[in-house]
Amino acid sequence: LQSSAIGIIGGIIGTCVAGLFIFLQHRYHIITIPEDIYFMDHIPVHADPGMFLLILSGTLIVCLLASLWPTKAVMDILPADVLRYE
C-alpha cells in the first residue's frame, strides 16, 4: 500500500514537472537548436492532455503491479516456515 502511494505521488509530481517544462519550452523557447541546420531555432513542443493522462495512468498501473508482486510472494510464505529457521 505504501509503495502504491509513493508511485502515485511520484507519477503526479513527474506529470506536473513535465507539464511545466512543456509550458516553459512552448512559451520561452528554453532549448534552442542551430537554425542553419534544422530550419528552426527552437524545439517545438505540443501538450496533449490525453497523452498526459495515458502516460500517468500507465505509470500508476505499473507502480501498482510492482507493489503487488512482492506482496503476493510474501503472503505465500507460511509464518511457521519463517520461524522454523530462527
Helices and strands as residue ranges (DSSP letters): H 2-28, H 35-38, H 49-75, H 79-84
